Amino acid sequence: MAIVIIKLCDLTGNQDLYESIYKKLAGEIEHQFMTYDKLNKYFGWKPRHSIDDGLKHKFNWYKDFLEKYDYKDF
């Protein structure tokens, strides 16, 4: 999860997000590792987008959505 938070901090340009998000993860599994190896082996599935591209796309979508509806707490 820490890697995703770091990538979000880089996308937003706000390094302070790491501490505020990471502190809210109390009780979260400390280390999680995911792979699509079995999906690829049995079904030939692989992701269409990298984690970086996916996070960037989602971040921009939420940013545009919140700006469109003039959310101030963003």
C-alpha positions as CSV (number, residue, x, y, z in Angstrom):
1,M,0.0,0.0,0.0
2,A,2.9,2.4,0.7
3,I,4.0,2.2,-2.9
4,V,0.5,3.3,-4.1
5,I,0.5,6.2,-1.6
6,I,4.0,7.3,-2.8
7,K,2.7,7.2,-6.4
8,L,-0.3,9.3,-5.4
9,C,2.0,11.8,-3.7
10,D,4.0,12.1,-6.8
11,L,0.9,12.5,-9.0
12,T,-0.5,15.3,-6.7
13,G,2.8,16.9,-6.0
14,N,1.8,16.8,-2.3
15,Q,4.3,14.8,-0.2
16,D,2.4,15.5,3.0
17,L,-0.3,13.1,1.8
18,Y,1.9,10.2,2.7
19,E,1.7,10.8,6.5
20,S,-2.0,11.7,6.5
21,I,-3.0,8.7,4.5
22,Y,-0.6,6.2,6.1
23,K,-1.7,7.1,9.6
24,K,-5.3,6.3,8.6
25,L,-4.3,2.7,7.7
26,A,-4.1,1.5,11.3
27,G,-5.1,-2.2,11.3
28,E,-4.3,-2.6,7.6
29,I,-2.1,-5.5,6.6
30,E,1.4,-4.2,6.7
31,H,2.7,-5.9,3.6
32,Q,0.6,-7.0,0.7
33,F,1.8,-8.5,-2.5
34,M,-0.4,-9.1,-5.5
35,T,0.4,-10.7,-8.8
36,Y,-1.6,-11.7,-11.8
37,D,0.6,-14.8,-12.6
38,K,-2.2,-17.4,-12.0
39,L,-4.7,-15.4,-14.1
40,N,-2.2,-15.2,-16.9
41,K,-1.2,-18.8,-16.6
42,Y,-4.8,-20.2,-16.6
43,F,-6.7,-17.6,-18.6
44,G,-4.1,-15.7,-20.5
45,W,-5.2,-12.5,-18.7
46,K,-2.8,-9.6,-18.3
47,P,-3.5,-5.9,-17.3
48,R,-4.1,-3.4,-20.1
49,H,-2.6,-0.6,-18.1
50,S,0.3,-0.2,-15.7
51,I,-0.3,0.8,-12.1
52,D,1.2,4.2,-12.9
53,D,-1.1,4.8,-15.9
54,G,-4.2,3.5,-14.0
55,L,-3.5,5.7,-11.0
56,K,-2.9,8.7,-13.2
57,H,-6.1,8.1,-15.1
58,K,-8.2,7.7,-11.9
59,F,-6.6,10.7,-10.2
60,N,-7.3,12.9,-13.2
61,W,-10.9,11.6,-13.5
62,Y,-11.6,12.5,-9.8
63,K,-9.9,15.8,-10.1
64,D,-12.0,16.7,-13.1
65,F,-15.2,15.5,-11.5
66,L,-14.6,17.4,-8.3
67,E,-13.7,20.6,-10.2
68,K,-16.8,20.2,-12.4
69,Y,-19.0,20.2,-9.3
70,D,-17.0,22.8,-7.5
71,Y,-16.1,20.6,-4.4
72,K,-14.0,22.8,-2.1
73,D,-12.7,20.1,0.2
74,F,-10.6,18.5,-2.5
